[in-house]
Amino acid sequence: MIAYVKGELAFTDERSVVVDVGGVGYLVNVSPATISRLPLRGTSVQIFTYFQSGESGQSLHGFLTREEVRLFTLLISVSGIGPKVASAILGAMSPQQIVLAIVSEDAVALSKAPGVGKKTAQRIMLELKDKMKTSDNNSVAFEKTSFQTGANNAKADATDALLVLGYGRAEAVQAVLEVAEEEMSADAIIKLALKKLAKRGV
């Protein structure tokens, strides 16, 4: 399993990049949205990857954050969703927007991604929604029910999203509690919490 490639950005085109790692060029498939966020050619870059092996061969799919890789893995686990569609979804929406759309059953938001129709969006929500719900069995240092009513729904949704993105429950809850303010949306809480977690080197 290749977790990431780090080296000089040698080449780019519409759907892939080549990263020179010690004289070896790694071809990585990426979305146009990812390419738009890359540094200039000839500069250092780190791309997190998902290694795919199948009848059609082997390939690397790249992203700029670990959260995107985790969500990509979840998306391709859905029946009928391949790497191309999963990448298109991640190219059209941020990880937190995708998670919130699935948890809130917002098929319209998911359908905005290229190649994703209403039926595909509904299948994604059906197969992934349960995976994006937290469990009371893992509650730590707080009562989860305190997040379930009124304005606290945003905190609950934000916590669920962070857990899906791979963070531990304790660190996710702590980050949410530290950044959340009255009337703040779940999306805003997630963005601030991710920044805080990144500074901690999580």
C-alpha positions as CSV (number, residue, x, y, z in Angstrom):
1,M,0.0,0.0,0.0
2,I,1.4,3.4,-1.0
3,A,0.1,5.9,1.5
4,Y,1.6,9.0,-0.3
5,V,4.3,10.1,-2.7
6,K,6.5,13.1,-2.0
7,G,8.9,14.7,-4.4
8,E,9.2,17.1,-7.3
9,L,6.1,17.8,-9.4
10,A,7.4,16.9,-12.8
11,F,4.4,16.9,-15.1
12,T,0.7,17.6,-15.1
13,D,-2.2,17.1,-17.5
14,E,-6.0,17.2,-17.2
15,R,-6.3,14.0,-15.2
16,S,-2.9,13.0,-13.8
17,V,0.4,14.1,-12.5
18,V,3.9,12.7,-12.4
19,V,5.8,13.1,-9.1
20,D,9.6,12.5,-9.3
21,V,10.7,10.6,-6.2
22,G,14.4,10.1,-6.2
23,G,14.6,9.8,-9.9
24,V,11.5,7.5,-10.2
25,G,8.4,9.1,-11.7
26,Y,5.1,8.1,-10.1
27,L,2.0,8.5,-12.3
28,V,-1.0,9.6,-10.1
29,N,-4.5,10.0,-11.3
30,V,-6.1,13.2,-9.9
31,S,-9.2,15.3,-10.5
32,P,-9.1,18.7,-12.2
33,A,-10.0,20.3,-8.9
34,T,-6.9,18.7,-7.3
35,I,-4.7,19.9,-10.1
36,S,-5.9,23.4,-9.6
37,R,-4.7,23.3,-6.0
38,L,-1.2,22.0,-6.8
39,P,2.0,24.1,-6.6
40,L,4.0,25.0,-9.7
41,R,5.9,22.4,-11.7
42,G,9.4,21.8,-10.4
43,T,8.4,22.4,-6.8
44,S,8.0,19.9,-3.9
45,V,4.7,18.3,-3.5
46,Q,3.1,15.6,-1.3
47,I,0.1,13.7,-2.6
48,F,-1.8,11.2,-0.5
49,T,-2.8,8.2,-2.5
50,Y,-5.1,5.2,-2.9
51,F,-3.5,2.2,-4.6
52,Q,-6.0,0.3,-6.8
53,S,-5.3,-3.1,-8.3
54,G,-7.7,-5.0,-10.5
55,E,-8.2,-6.8,-13.8
56,S,-7.5,-3.6,-15.7
57,G,-4.2,-3.1,-14.0
58,Q,-2.8,-1.1,-11.2
59,S,-3.1,2.7,-10.6
60,L,-2.6,5.4,-8.0
61,H,-5.4,7.9,-7.2
62,G,-4.1,11.0,-5.5
63,F,-5.5,13.7,-3.2
64,L,-4.0,16.6,-1.2
65,T,-5.5,15.5,2.2
66,R,-5.9,12.3,4.1
67,E,-9.6,13.1,4.6
68,E,-10.1,13.0,0.8
69,V,-8.5,9.5,0.6
70,R,-10.7,8.2,3.4
71,L,-13.8,9.5,1.8
72,F,-12.7,8.2,-1.6
73,T,-12.3,4.7,-0.1
74,L,-15.9,4.9,1.3
75,L,-17.3,6.1,-1.9
76,I,-15.9,3.4,-4.1
77,S,-17.3,0.8,-1.6
78,V,-20.7,1.8,-2.9
79,S,-22.1,-0.6,-5.5
80,G,-21.7,0.9,-9.0
81,I,-19.4,3.7,-7.9
82,G,-15.9,3.5,-9.4
83,P,-12.8,5.7,-9.0
84,K,-13.9,8.1,-11.8
85,V,-17.2,9.0,-10.2
86,A,-15.7,9.1,-6.7
87,S,-13.0,11.5,-7.9
88,A,-15.7,13.6,-9.6
89,I,-17.6,13.9,-6.3
90,L,-14.5,14.9,-4.4
91,G,-13.7,17.4,-7.1
92,A,-17.1,19.0,-6.9
93,M,-17.5,19.1,-3.1
94,S,-15.2,19.2,0.0
95,P,-15.1,16.1,2.3
96,Q,-17.2,17.8,4.9
97,Q,-19.8,18.9,2.4
98,I,-20.1,15.3,1.1
99,V,-20.4,13.9,4.6
100,L,-23.1,16.4,5.6
101,A,-25.0,15.8,2.4
102,I,-25.1,12.1,3.1
103,V,-26.0,12.4,6.7
104,S,-28.7,14.9,6.0
105,E,-29.9,12.9,2.9
106,D,-29.4,15.9,0.6
107,A,-29.5,14.1,-2.9
108,V,-29.6,17.5,-4.7
109,A,-26.2,18.5,-3.3
110,L,-24.7,15.1,-4.3
111,S,-26.2,15.3,-7.7
112,K,-24.2,18.4,-8.5
113,A,-21.1,16.3,-9.1
114,P,-20.5,15.3,-12.7
115,G,-21.8,11.8,-13.5
116,V,-23.9,11.6,-10.4
117,G,-27.7,11.5,-11.0
118,K,-30.5,11.3,-8.5
119,K,-30.5,7.5,-8.4
120,T,-26.7,7.3,-7.8
121,A,-27.0,10.0,-5.1
122,Q,-29.7,8.0,-3.4
123,R,-27.7,4.8,-3.5
124,I,-24.7,6.6,-2.0
125,M,-26.8,7.9,0.9
126,L,-28.5,4.5,1.4
127,E,-25.2,2.6,1.6
128,L,-23.1,5.1,3.5
129,K,-25.4,6.8,5.9
130,D,-25.2,4.2,8.6
131,K,-21.4,4.3,8.4
132,M,-21.5,8.0,9.1
133,K,-23.4,7.7,12.3
134,T,-21.6,7.7,15.6
135,S,-22.2,5.1,18.4
136,D,-23.1,5.8,22.0
137,N,-20.8,2.9,22.9
138,N,-17.8,5.0,22.2
139,S,-18.8,8.1,24.2
140,V,-15.9,9.7,26.2
141,A,-15.9,12.4,28.7
142,F,-19.3,13.8,27.8
143,E,-22.9,12.7,27.2
144,K,-23.7,12.5,23.5
145,T,-27.3,13.3,24.1
146,S,-26.2,16.8,25.0
147,F,-25.5,17.3,21.2
148,Q,-28.8,16.1,20.0
149,T,-31.3,18.9,20.4
150,G,-31.7,22.5,19.1
151,A,-28.6,24.3,18.0
152,N,-26.4,21.4,19.2
153,N,-27.4,19.4,16.1
154,A,-24.6,21.3,14.3
155,K,-22.1,20.0,16.8
156,A,-23.4,16.5,16.5
157,D,-23.2,16.6,12.7
158,A,-19.7,18.1,12.9
159,T,-18.5,15.4,15.3
160,D,-20.0,12.7,13.0
161,A,-18.2,14.2,10.0
162,L,-14.8,14.3,11.8
163,L,-15.2,10.6,12.8
164,V,-16.0,9.6,9.2
165,L,-12.9,11.5,8.1
166,G,-10.8,9.2,10.4
167,Y,-10.3,11.2,13.6
168,G,-10.7,9.6,17.0
169,R,-13.9,10.3,18.9
170,A,-12.1,12.0,21.8
171,E,-10.1,14.4,19.6
172,A,-13.1,15.1,17.4
173,V,-15.3,16.0,20.3
174,Q,-12.6,18.1,21.9
175,A,-12.0,20.1,18.7
176,V,-15.7,20.7,18.1
177,L,-16.2,21.9,21.7
178,E,-13.2,24.3,21.4
179,V,-14.3,26.0,18.1
180,A,-18.1,25.8,18.1
181,E,-20.0,29.0,18.9
182,E,-23.7,29.8,19.2
183,E,-25.7,29.5,15.9
184,M,-22.6,28.3,14.0
185,S,-23.3,25.9,11.1
186,A,-21.9,22.4,11.1
187,D,-19.9,23.1,8.0
188,A,-18.2,26.1,9.7
189,I,-17.5,24.1,12.8
190,I,-15.9,21.3,10.7
191,K,-13.6,23.7,8.9
192,L,-12.4,25.3,12.1
193,A,-12.0,21.9,13.8
194,L,-9.9,20.6,10.9
195,K,-7.6,23.6,11.1
196,K,-7.2,23.0,14.9
197,L,-6.5,19.3,14.4
198,A,-4.0,20.0,11.6
199,K,-2.1,22.4,13.9
200,R,-1.8,19.6,16.5
201,G,-0.3,17.3,13.8
202,V,-3.1,14.8,14.0
